[in-house]
Amino acid sequence: MEIRKIKKASLQIKIIIFFLFALYTILPDYFRIFGVTSQVVVAFCIFFLYVINGGNFRISKRGTIYILLYTVPMIITYLYNGDFFYIIKFVLERAFLIMILYSTIKTREEFNSLIDILLKFAVLESISAYIHFVFNFNVFSIISNATDLSTLTADTQYRLGMVRVEGSFGHPITFAIYLSICLWLCLYMYSQFSRVKYRIYYVMMCIALLLTIERLPLIIFIASQIVYLLIQNPKKLRRILTRVVVLIPILLLLVFILPDQVMEVPKNILNMVTGVFSSESLMGISSYNDESAFSYRSAMLKVLPTQMENHWLFGIGSQYNTSFSFYINNHVQHSIDNQYLYYFVVYGIFGLTESILWVIGITLVSKRYFSVKSTKKFQYYSRFIIFVYALNLFSVAEMYEYKIVIVFMSLCLIDIRLNNISSQTATNYKPLQEDQS
């Protein structure tokens, strides 16, 4: 009887930890709890809940190597620049949270249950995106209470005369990257269980991704889907493309035939699609100046290294947040829209090393990443996520999507371990609930 009670209590703790992790991935930075960033508060809650429950911080040799690969260079840089608070935050989020999740999940059932919860939260984010797009109201603005001017807020941005949805992430591009990752997790879950709900989740998140009106994340995601279909099922890809070709003229015909009042929303969506994927947009015309986004990022590669002076190893540090600026074609710029370049300028060679190893390091500790061919394996889908995320970071410095990436990297390490335990590889998925209804 006592053993049953212990198992029941342990299961409840795990469910709470899973929901806290899912909540952690979406909490906005502009929501503060007693003046502290909400995701940091939740991270500490996860940490203390795990410790109080008697959890041990265990991780595999591969996991230890991976964590050391990207934490050591960054800790050295933070120490050099005197950013001691960031050391605590960095180690808590990118080391302890990974170890907690790694130690908590024991079976494939629990592994899939966490992903299922993550997807439910992504669907809620998608619903909030629909509300934002239709009513020009971000529901997360209700909890915005940050006074720090450097924090991304719940302000609405526009492109092509339409609202760009951003969920709880403070910017459309970081929301788009978050959705791209969740969409691939959704494909993995559908490959395991073929449930209708995952098809619905997929469509809902695709629509939300489109409503961000973010060019590069959309292009990268679509390209990755085409590659996926080419590898998995070329015939299915041809069927999809045929349907799209047939559907486009029908939609165009409806736009001209039906009254404007009826077709207002479809027209906006059609304008959005044609605008995002027009030749001008694909060249990356910026809404801020006459230079293309591609030219702007290319110019950064030439201009920014000249700003480094003698800071090659450890970067310019806190100077970036106080007085850093540079000129491109007589336009003053303050932000570096490239994760790798940003980390190189701010944190030097050590920072650049960290940013690269954080993204691709997981593939270095497991040879299977380049040999897995089964579409039933998590590693098969995680390769696409790494590819999508790594490419997106060429167009933006890492923002709040890093939280879903922390959970994803944890899942990669857990998956490696589960694949090595033959007795658990065939475990069937059951939601972690007492009532299996």
URNORSUL-V61511 format. One line per field, one symbol per residue. phi: phi as a letter, one per 40 degrees, with the letter a starting at -180 (. if undefined). burial: 1 if it has 24 or more other C-alpha atoms within 12 Angstrom, else 0. Layout:
# URNORSUL-V61511
phi=???
burial=???
This chain:
# URNORSUL-V61511
phi=.ccccccccccccccccccccccdcbccccbbbfgbdcccccccccdccccccgcbcbacccccccccdbcddccdcccccgcccccccccdccbccccccccccbbcccdccccccdccccccccccccccccbfacccccbcbcbcccccbcccbbafgbcbcbfbcgadcccccdcdccccccccccccbfccccccdcccccccccccfbccdccccccccccdccccadcccccccccccccdccccccdccccdcccccdccccccccccbccccccgcccbaccccccccccdccccdcccfbbccbgcgcdccbbcaabbfgbcbbbbcadcccccccbgcccccccccccbdccccaccdbbcbcccccccccccccccccccccbacdbccdcccdcccccccccdccccbccbcbcccbdcacccc
burial=00000000001011111111111111111110000011111111111011000010001101110111111111111100100000101111111111111111111111111111111111111111110110000111100111000001111110110111111111111111111111111111110100000110110111111111111111111101100100000000000000000000000000000000000000111111101110001001100000001101101110011011001111111001000001010000001111111111111111111111111111101100100000101111111111111111111111111111111111111111111000001000100100000
